[in-house]
């Protein structure tokens, strides 16, 4: 569901509206989980 320009606050361009989760979010979660696993394995 796309947001209309009239629904946005002032100063927020339409390009800043994201409908899906960004791929880098999954990458950061994977790095965080891997680092915790490495810390637990190397105790």
Steps between C-alpha positions, in 0.01 A plus 500: 500500500668817380477812708370814338707814513220674693527239780871572561625755753656817365859454386478122445560411135313211340831317445533446877195271514605134506245223457735201553778415742836607367753228417764659724275445801519125440878527453544684831283245683707216353825670607362557852390138537831371363699719739300378800550138392874558461519656844318204656711239316832664591436521875 
